[in-house]
Amino acid sequence: MLGHQLVVVADAHLGSAPPEVEGALLSFLDSVPTLGDCCLINGDLFDFWFSYRRVIPRRGFHVAAALARLAKQMPVVLIGGNHDRWGEDFWQKDLGIAFHPLEARFSVGSRRVLAVHGDGLTEQRWSAEFMYHLTRNRLTIGLWKAMHPDIGFWLVDKMSRGLGYATRDGKVLDKAAREQRAWAEKKLGEDRETGMVVMGHTHRAALTEPFADRYYLNPGAWMDGYRYAIATEAGATLCEYAPAS
């Protein structure tokens, strides 16, 4: 069991989001112990993260340090998204954070939870589908490891819009969110032991109860209004963080 009250955050996209998004997240992470007793970062915390053997991204240093402090107080689970799936053993070995590149299963109280970011499942653009497969390819990952980090990050800056949702088209996002909800509800129907499916990626907050006391949850994007969620044995709540002025 991970804990009894899970704090869920996804899609901060630090590095491409405005600086105040990171500042608010750092403040929020300090307050997480007052909100729950365990924490899930459900993908795309960073707009890009790649753990080289001896190098970590400079852009993510402050947040990584804040997560390390949080992990000393409570269990922290980090799911890889299509922007930050390449953490390897850095998070677990150096910071004590349970890192899962694709998905994680754990319990909150007696409720079994499946956490998955959601990329590659309901993509609305061929470029996002292509990037999903490309960034999981072992040859691509091997080439990136062999590349000088400065070159790697320069390339990412050039192509990051293709890694996921770059559109603000409401109709496209609505369709992606509907299809993601259908995927999650189908998963709940197939797996009776799972009491909650938590996803991210579409940047659309959602909370449904397709079966009695079994839920689909998407906290929405942190970068869009500082959204997060609280999940417990009894259910879940969608929330928004208000930074101190």
DRENVEXDREN-539693 format. One record per residue: residue number from 1; x, y, z of N, C-alpha, C in turn; residue in one letter. Coordinates in steps of 0.05 Angstrom, whole numbers. Each point is the difference from the previous one (the first is absolute). Layout:
<kezas>
NUM,X,Y,Z,X,Y,Z,X,Y,Z,A .
...
</kezas>
This chain:
<kezas>
1,17,-24,0,-17,24,0,17,25,0,M .
2,-6,18,-18,16,25,-2,-7,19,22,L .
3,-25,3,7,-10,18,20,-30,1,1,G .
4,-11,20,12,-29,3,3,-12,24,-15,H .
5,17,20,-5,-9,24,-14,21,9,-20,Q .
6,-7,-5,-25,20,3,-22,-4,28,-14,L .
7,22,15,-1,0,25,-15,10,-5,-28,V .
8,-15,8,-20,6,-6,-28,5,25,-16,V .
9,22,1,-14,7,22,-18,10,-11,-26,V .
10,-6,14,-22,9,-9,-27,4,25,-18,A .
11,15,-4,-20,2,19,-23,7,28,9,D .
12,23,3,14,10,27,6,17,11,-23,A .
13,13,-18,-16,16,8,-23,20,21,7,H .
14,14,-4,22,20,19,9,23,2,-21,L .
15,8,23,-6,20,5,-20,-11,14,-24,G .
16,-26,-5,-6,-13,15,-21,-22,18,12,S .
17,-11,-8,23,-20,17,13,13,25,12,A .
18,-16,21,4,11,25,12,13,-6,27,P .
19,19,17,8,15,-5,25,-18,-1,25,P .
20,-23,15,-1,-17,0,24,-13,-28,4,E .
21,-2,-16,-21,-11,-27,3,18,-17,18,V .
22,26,3,-5,19,-15,17,0,11,28,E .
23,-1,26,3,0,12,27,-24,-9,16,G .
24,-23,-1,-13,-24,-9,14,2,-30,7,A .
25,12,-16,-17,3,-28,6,19,-4,23,L .
26,22,15,2,18,-3,22,-14,7,26,L .
27,-17,21,0,-15,7,24,-20,-22,7,S .
28,-13,-11,-21,-19,-22,4,13,-25,12,F .
29,23,-7,-10,13,-24,10,7,3,29,L .
30,7,24,9,5,4,29,-26,-4,16,D .
31,-23,4,-12,-25,-2,15,-13,-28,-3,S .
32,11,-17,-17,-12,-26,-4,-4,-16,26,V .
33,19,0,19,-4,-15,25,-25,9,16,P .
34,-10,24,-6,-24,9,14,-26,-9,-15,T .
35,4,-11,-24,-23,-8,-17,-4,-30,-1,L .
36,22,-15,5,-2,-29,-2,24,-14,12,G .
37,1,-27,-3,22,-15,11,15,-16,-21,D .
38,-6,6,-26,15,-12,-22,-5,17,-25,C .
39,18,-2,-20,-2,18,-23,6,-15,-26,C .
40,-16,6,-21,4,-10,-26,4,22,-20,L .
41,23,0,-14,5,18,-22,-5,-16,-26,I .
42,-22,5,-14,-10,-18,-20,8,8,-29,N .
43,26,6,-4,10,4,-27,2,29,-8,G .
44,20,5,-17,6,27,-12,3,21,22,D .
45,14,-8,21,8,21,20,18,20,-14,L .
46,18,-10,-17,18,17,-15,-7,-1,-30,F .
47,6,22,-14,-4,-1,-29,20,-17,-13,D .
48,23,-5,13,19,-21,-8,18,-7,23,F .
49,4,-26,3,19,-10,20,14,-24,-12,W .
50,26,-1,3,15,-23,-8,23,-4,19,F .
51,1,-23,14,21,-5,19,24,-13,-14,S .
52,21,15,-4,25,-11,-10,14,-13,23,Y .
53,21,-15,-6,15,-14,21,11,18,21,R .
54,10,24,-8,13,18,19,-12,28,0,R .
55,-22,4,-15,-12,27,-3,-30,-1,4,V .
56,-11,20,14,-28,4,2,-7,28,-11,I .
57,-24,4,-10,-7,26,-12,1,22,20,P .
58,13,22,-7,2,23,17,-27,13,5,R .
59,-17,-1,-20,-26,13,2,-17,-13,23,R .
60,4,-25,5,-17,-14,19,12,-2,28,G .
61,22,13,5,15,-4,25,-17,7,25,F .
62,-13,24,0,-14,9,24,-24,-18,7,H .
63,-14,-9,-21,-23,-17,5,9,-28,8,V .
64,21,-10,-12,11,-26,8,8,1,30,A .
65,13,22,8,8,3,28,-25,1,19,A .
66,-21,14,-9,-24,2,16,-13,-28,2,A .
67,0,-15,-21,-11,-27,1,16,-18,19,L .
68,26,4,-1,17,-16,18,-7,6,29,A .
69,-4,25,7,-8,7,27,-27,-12,7,R .
70,-19,1,-19,-26,-11,5,1,-30,4,L .
71,17,-14,-15,2,-29,2,11,-9,27,A .
72,13,18,14,9,-7,27,-23,1,20,K .
73,-23,13,-8,-23,2,18,-22,-19,-7,Q .
74,-1,-9,-25,-23,-18,-8,8,-14,-26,M .
75,-14,-22,-7,5,-13,-25,-7,18,-24,P .
76,18,1,-19,-5,15,-25,4,-19,-24,V .
77,-20,0,-18,1,-16,-24,0,19,-24,V .
78,19,-5,-18,3,16,-24,-5,-17,-25,L .
79,-20,7,-16,-5,-14,-25,13,15,-23,I .
80,12,-14,-19,11,13,-23,-22,8,-20,G .
81,3,24,-11,-18,8,-21,15,1,-27,G .
82,-13,8,-21,13,1,-26,22,21,-1,N .
83,2,18,20,21,20,1,22,-7,19,H .
84,-4,-19,18,20,-5,22,1,-29,9,D .
85,-1,-18,-20,-1,-29,6,27,-12,6,R .
86,22,16,-4,27,-12,0,15,6,25,W .
87,-11,-9,23,12,6,26,19,-22,9,G .
88,-3,-24,-11,16,-23,8,1,-2,31,E .
89,24,-4,12,1,-5,29,6,25,16,D .
90,1,24,-13,6,24,15,-19,6,22,F .
91,-26,-1,-6,-21,7,20,1,-19,24,W .
92,1,-26,-6,-1,-19,23,27,-1,15,Q .
93,22,-2,-15,26,-3,13,10,25,14,K .
94,-4,22,-12,11,25,11,-19,15,18,D .
95,-26,-2,-6,-20,17,14,-20,-16,17,L .
96,-1,-26,-3,-19,-16,15,-29,2,-10,G .
97,-3,6,-26,-26,3,-12,-5,-24,-18,I .
98,-23,-12,2,-7,-23,-16,-7,9,-29,A .
99,17,-6,-19,-4,9,-28,-10,-23,-17,F .
100,-21,5,-15,-11,-20,-18,-3,13,-28,H .
101,15,-10,-20,-1,13,-26,-28,-1,-14,P .
102,-16,-20,6,-25,-3,-15,-24,0,19,L .
103,-1,-16,21,-23,-1,17,8,-11,27,E .
104,-18,5,20,5,-11,27,-27,-9,12,A .
105,2,-20,16,-23,-10,15,7,0,30,R .
106,-18,11,16,4,2,28,-28,3,14,F .
107,0,0,26,-25,3,15,0,26,16,S .
108,-23,13,0,-5,23,18,-22,-10,19,V .
109,8,-5,25,-18,-14,17,-5,-28,-11,G .
110,-25,-7,-3,-7,-26,-12,-6,2,-30,S .
111,3,24,-11,-7,4,-28,25,-5,-18,R .
112,-4,-18,-19,22,-6,-19,-1,22,-22,R .
113,24,11,-6,2,22,-19,19,-8,-23,V .
114,-8,6,-25,17,-2,-23,6,28,-9,L .
115,26,8,-1,8,26,-9,15,-3,-26,A .
116,-9,15,-21,13,0,-26,-3,27,-12,V .
117,22,10,-13,-2,28,-10,-21,2,-22,H .
118,0,-18,-20,-21,0,-20,9,5,-29,G .
119,25,7,-4,9,5,-28,0,-26,-15,D .
120,-5,2,-26,-1,-23,-18,-26,-16,0,G .
121,-19,8,17,-25,-15,3,-23,13,-16,L .
122,-1,26,0,-23,13,-14,10,25,-15,T .
123,23,-2,-13,12,23,-14,-18,9,-23,E .
124,-1,26,-3,-17,12,-21,17,10,-24,Q .
125,27,-1,2,17,10,-21,20,-22,-7,R .
126,6,-4,-25,18,-21,-9,28,6,11,W .
127,8,26,3,26,6,9,4,-8,29,S .
128,-20,2,17,2,-8,27,2,-31,2,A .
129,-15,-14,-17,1,-29,-1,28,-9,-8,E .
130,11,14,-20,28,-7,-9,20,5,22,F .
131,-2,23,14,19,6,21,-3,-20,23,M .
132,-24,-9,5,-4,-20,22,17,-25,-6,Y .
133,0,-10,-24,15,-23,-7,30,6,-2,H .
134,7,23,-11,28,7,-4,14,3,27,L .
135,-13,13,19,13,5,26,2,-25,18,T .
136,-14,-22,-8,2,-25,15,19,-19,-14,R .
137,10,7,-23,17,-17,-15,28,-2,13,N .
138,10,-25,4,26,-3,14,23,12,-16,R .
139,-1,-1,-26,21,13,-16,0,30,4,L .
140,-23,12,0,-2,29,5,12,8,27,T .
141,-8,-16,21,10,5,27,30,-3,1,I .
142,11,-21,-13,28,-5,0,16,23,-14,G .
143,-11,10,-22,13,22,-14,0,25,17,L .
144,-22,4,15,-2,24,17,21,-1,23,W .
145,3,-24,10,20,-4,21,29,7,-9,K .
146,5,-7,-26,26,4,-11,5,29,-8,A .
147,-21,16,-1,2,27,-9,8,19,23,M .
148,15,21,-6,7,20,20,-26,12,10,H .
149,-4,3,26,-25,11,11,-8,27,-12,P .
150,20,18,-5,-7,26,-11,-13,-3,-28,D .
151,10,-19,-15,-12,-5,-27,-28,-12,3,I .
152,-2,-19,19,-26,-13,4,-22,20,8,G .
153,7,18,18,-20,19,9,-6,21,-22,F .
154,20,6,-16,-5,18,-22,-20,-12,-20,W .
155,3,-26,-5,-18,-14,-18,-28,-1,11,L .
156,-2,-5,26,-26,-1,13,-15,27,-2,V .
157,15,21,4,-12,27,-2,-12,4,-28,D .
158,12,-12,-20,-9,3,-28,-25,-17,-6,K .
159,-3,-23,14,-21,-18,-7,-20,-6,22,M .
160,2,14,22,-17,-6,24,-29,2,-6,S .
161,-8,17,-18,-29,3,-6,-12,-25,-12,R .
162,17,-17,-11,-10,-25,-11,-2,-23,20,G .
163,10,4,24,-1,-21,20,-27,-5,12,L .
164,-18,18,-2,-27,-3,11,-19,20,-9,G .
165,-18,9,17,-21,19,-8,11,28,-2,Y .
166,2,10,-25,8,28,-4,-25,17,-7,A .
167,-22,-14,-7,-23,15,-9,-16,12,23,T .
168,-13,22,-6,-19,12,19,-28,-3,-11,R .
169,-3,-15,-22,-26,-4,-12,-19,-15,19,D .
170,-21,13,9,-17,-11,20,-14,-26,-9,G .
171,-7,-1,-25,-13,-24,-11,18,-24,0,K .
172,26,4,-7,19,-21,0,5,-11,29,V .
173,3,19,18,5,-8,28,-24,-13,12,L .
174,-24,9,-7,-24,-12,11,-3,-29,-10,D .
175,7,-4,-26,-2,-27,-11,21,-19,14,K .
176,24,10,3,21,-16,14,-9,-7,28,A .
177,-12,20,14,-9,-5,28,-22,-21,0,A .
178,-19,2,-19,-22,-20,-1,11,-28,-5,R .
179,19,-2,-18,11,-27,-7,17,-10,24,E .
180,14,17,14,15,-8,23,-18,-11,22,Q .
181,-22,15,4,-19,-10,20,-11,-27,-8,R .
182,-7,-4,-25,-10,-26,-9,21,-22,4,A .
183,25,6,-5,22,-20,4,1,-7,30,W .
184,-1,20,17,2,-5,29,-24,-17,10,A .
185,-24,8,-10,-23,-15,9,-1,-28,-10,E .
186,11,-5,-24,2,-27,-10,19,-16,17,K .
187,23,13,8,19,-14,17,-12,-8,27,K .
188,-16,18,11,-14,-6,25,-19,-23,-3,L .
189,-13,-1,-24,-19,-21,-5,13,-27,-3,G .
190,25,0,-10,14,-25,-5,14,-10,26,E .
191,8,19,17,16,-7,24,-16,8,25,D .
192,-14,-19,11,-18,5,22,16,6,26,R .
193,25,-7,1,16,5,24,9,29,2,E .
194,1,14,-23,8,28,0,-23,18,8,T .
195,5,17,20,-21,18,9,2,28,-10,G .
196,23,7,-13,4,27,-11,21,-1,-22,M .
197,-5,12,-22,19,5,-21,7,30,-1,V .
198,26,6,3,9,28,0,16,5,-25,V .
199,-7,21,-15,14,6,-24,6,30,-1,M .
200,15,8,-21,7,28,-5,-1,5,-30,G .
201,19,14,-10,6,3,-29,-19,18,-15,H .
202,-27,-2,3,-18,16,-16,-3,28,11,T .
203,10,5,24,-2,26,13,-29,8,7,H .
204,-18,-20,0,-27,5,7,-7,-14,26,R .
205,-9,15,20,-7,-12,26,-26,-16,-3,A .
206,-1,-23,13,-23,-18,-2,-2,-17,25,A .
207,-24,-5,9,-5,-19,22,-28,-13,-6,L .
208,0,-26,-6,-25,-14,-5,-1,-25,17,T .
209,-24,-11,3,-4,-24,15,-17,-19,-17,E .
210,13,-13,-20,-14,-17,-19,-12,-26,13,P .
211,12,-8,22,-10,-23,15,-1,9,30,F .
212,-17,-13,15,-4,8,28,27,0,15,A .
213,7,23,11,24,3,16,26,-7,-15,D .
214,0,4,-27,24,-4,-16,2,23,-19,R .
215,24,13,-2,2,26,-11,21,2,-22,Y .
216,-5,20,-18,21,9,-19,6,29,8,Y .
217,26,6,3,9,26,9,22,11,-18,L .
218,-3,24,-8,21,16,-13,1,26,15,N .
219,23,7,13,0,25,16,0,25,-17,P .
220,4,-3,-26,4,24,-17,29,8,0,G .
221,7,20,-15,28,8,-2,8,21,21,A .
222,22,-5,14,9,20,19,6,26,-14,W .
223,10,-1,-24,7,25,-14,-24,16,-8,M .
224,-24,-12,1,-25,15,-6,-17,3,25,D .
225,8,20,16,-16,6,24,8,-14,25,G .
226,24,-11,1,11,-13,24,-20,-22,10,Y .
227,-8,-17,-18,-19,-21,7,13,-24,13,R .
228,-14,-12,18,10,-25,12,-25,-15,10,Y .
229,4,-23,13,-22,-16,10,8,-14,26,A .
230,-20,-7,16,4,-16,23,-16,-26,-3,I .
231,13,-23,3,-14,-26,-2,3,-15,27,A .
232,-22,-11,9,0,-15,24,-15,-27,-4,T .
233,-2,-15,22,-16,-24,-1,-29,5,-6,E .
234,-9,24,7,-29,7,-3,-6,12,-28,A .
235,20,8,-15,-5,12,-26,22,20,-8,G .
236,-8,22,-13,20,20,-9,-13,27,-2,A .
237,17,21,0,-8,28,-2,18,15,-19,T .
238,-11,15,-18,16,18,-18,5,26,15,L .
239,24,10,-2,7,24,16,17,20,-17,C .
240,2,24,9,18,20,-12,16,13,23,E .
241,26,3,-5,17,12,21,1,31,-4,Y .
242,-2,14,22,2,29,0,25,8,14,A .
243,21,8,-15,25,9,12,-4,25,17,P .
244,16,1,21,-1,24,17,9,24,-16,A .
245,-14,22,3,7,24,-15,22,15,14,S .
</kezas>
